[in-house]
Structures are given as C-alpha cells and as structure tokens.
Amino acid sequence: MRAGTKPPTAPEAEAGAQDVLAELQRLRTRLPLLSGALVAGVDGVVLAHDTPDVAVERVAALTAAALGVATRMTEATGRGGFDELLVRGESGCVASYAAGPSAVLTLLTEDRIDAGALHIEGHRAGTRIGELIDAASRRAARPAPPALSAQQRPRTQPPQPSQRQPPNLGPLPSQQQPPRPGPLPPRS
C-alpha cells in the first residue's frame, strides 16, 4: 500500500489523520528523493503514513524507542528537548523530527538527498503536522453541550382559551329535541 492511514486509536488521530496524510504527500512532492514518510505517536502508534514496501508498525515502534534514547541523551547533556534525529546508512537516511508534543515525523530517504533541504522541509513539515494534531486533539477534547434538565427544557405553552376549540361531540342531552311525531301510517 503506497499511502494510507490506520484506524484512529487516539483522539488526535481521529479528526486529523487525513490532513496529516495530505501533508506527508506534499512533503514527498517537495523532496523527490524521499522514499517514505510516517507520523507516529510518541508511544509508537502509527497515525498516518505514505511509505511503500516498509513495515510501518515496526518503523513506528523503532522511532518511539529512538525518541526515548534521543530525549534522554539531550536532557542528560543539557541540550534541551528533542528536536531531530538523523541516522545515515549505506543506502540512505532515516530522519525523525518532533511533530508537536505527542508525535514524531519519520522520513526515509535515498542516499543522494540534500541534507540541508531534508532538514528544512523536515522541520517545516514536523511543525505543521504538530499543529494539525494539536488542532484535532483540541476538537476531540471539546466537551459535548450539556443535556438540558427538565427545568431547562423549553415548555410548550397550552393554547390560550380563545384559541381552544372544543371537540365536536354532538349536542348535549339537555339540548336534544324530542322526536317530532310524523304522520300516522294508514290503517288497514
């Protein structure tokens, strides 16, 4: 599957997964040597991806583990919070960027990628994706309007006396006329 999203498993994934996927696809357009992109929660759950031929759940889990080590390393050395992580291999790079406080953007590249362009676009996309996830999280966290109690519900007003129409039940027994005698039948 070239592009896809997992079913939402967290509130931030529910409303924003399609927006995040669209951002990943735009990023792949801007960086032609990008071979894959995925966004995962800091817990390793895939939120969205555009990655062919890659086990996205495995990459997301490894990203979460690497994020944990990178965060501890930057904090232990007084370098602040996590911003980015770059791993170079013989045939390409794996770069991870913070995407807000609850997600990480991971990019898979070919070996000929321009590292400067990768970092600029990776940071830009990470910031944008973090904003999308935060907005979706805020939408999901909005409380539902409270149910109205019986005292708060609008009451329907009974019709005013001038508007009431009594049902037509026919004349009352006191208003009935006695039957009128008709002509007598002839005698035979």
ABEGO torsion letter per residue (X at the ends): XABBBBBBABAAAAAAAAAAAAAAAAAAAABAABABBBBBBAAGBBABBBBBGBBAAAAAAAAAAAAAAAAAAAAAAGAEBBABBBBBBAAEBBBBBBBEAABBBBBBBBAABBAAAAAAAAAAAAAAAAAAAAAAAAAAABBBBBBBBAAABBBBBBBBAAABBBBBAEBBAAABBBBBBBBBBBBX
